[in-house]
Amino acid sequence: MRKLTESEVLSMRELLQMETNTLIQARAMQSLINDDELRRLNEAAILQTEGTIKSMQQFINENNIIDVGQVN
């Protein structure tokens, strides 16, 4: 795979942060939802978002996008 540009790495970071924020919000809302159908939809959204985050993390790891030596 070709090396990602700085802007692509930044976009990946922003997408991952957005998905993480979405997951946090969905989990927080779960206990507040009374409607069964809406609760099931929210649970499905949580599972889907978790899957997206795992896929993104796998892509990052498999392609050595983050050089751990540079992380402070």
Wavefront OBJ file of the C-alpha trace (Angstrom):
o trace
v 0.000 0.000 0.000
v 1.196 3.500 -0.714
v 2.079 5.789 2.153
v -0.789 8.031 3.202
v -0.387 11.784 2.989
v -0.527 13.912 6.113
v -4.006 15.105 5.156
v -5.188 11.499 4.722
v -3.800 10.555 8.132
v -5.512 13.600 9.642
v -8.787 12.640 7.951
v -8.458 9.093 9.315
v -7.898 10.483 12.792
v -10.925 12.772 12.511
v -13.143 9.951 11.225
v -12.046 7.695 14.061
v -12.731 10.453 16.586
v -16.173 11.060 15.082
v -17.059 7.365 15.300
v -15.789 7.215 18.891
v -17.900 10.235 19.858
v -20.942 8.676 18.183
v -20.411 5.461 20.151
v -20.086 7.323 23.459
v -23.283 9.246 22.773
v -25.253 6.158 21.710
v -24.169 4.241 24.803
v -25.089 7.168 27.057
v -28.534 7.470 25.470
v -29.302 3.738 25.736
v -30.404 3.942 29.366
v -32.692 6.883 28.601
v -34.638 5.196 25.792
v -38.005 3.754 26.810
v -39.405 2.733 23.424
v -38.476 -0.880 22.585
v -38.086 -0.329 18.858
v -35.954 2.773 19.346
v -33.847 0.887 21.909
v -33.251 -1.927 19.372
v -32.282 0.619 16.717
v -29.852 2.250 19.107
v -28.365 -1.148 20.024
v -27.904 -1.894 16.323
v -26.215 1.491 15.847
v -23.868 0.728 18.745
v -22.882 -2.617 17.224
v -22.377 -1.069 13.801
v -20.252 1.762 15.184
v -18.141 -0.677 17.211
v -17.549 -2.645 14.018
v -16.561 0.473 12.112
v -14.085 1.471 14.818
v -12.553 -2.020 14.875
v -12.218 -1.989 11.079
v -10.528 1.394 11.136
v -8.157 0.266 13.893
v -7.322 -2.863 11.912
v -6.601 -0.781 8.804
v -4.348 1.519 10.850
v -2.463 -1.410 12.381
v -2.107 -3.448 9.189
v -0.800 -0.484 7.229
v 1.512 0.904 9.917
v -0.164 4.268 9.664
v 0.871 5.350 13.150
v 4.531 5.133 14.045
v 4.388 4.335 17.763
v 7.836 5.845 18.174
v 6.391 9.253 17.342
v 3.583 9.097 19.897
v 4.230 11.178 23.030
l 1 2 3 4 5 6 7 8 9 10 11 12 13 14 15 16 17 18 19 20 21 22 23 24 25 26 27 28 29 30 31 32 33 34 35 36 37 38 39 40 41 42 43 44 45 46 47 48 49 50 51 52 53 54 55 56 57 58 59 60 61 62 63 64 65 66 67 68 69 70 71 72
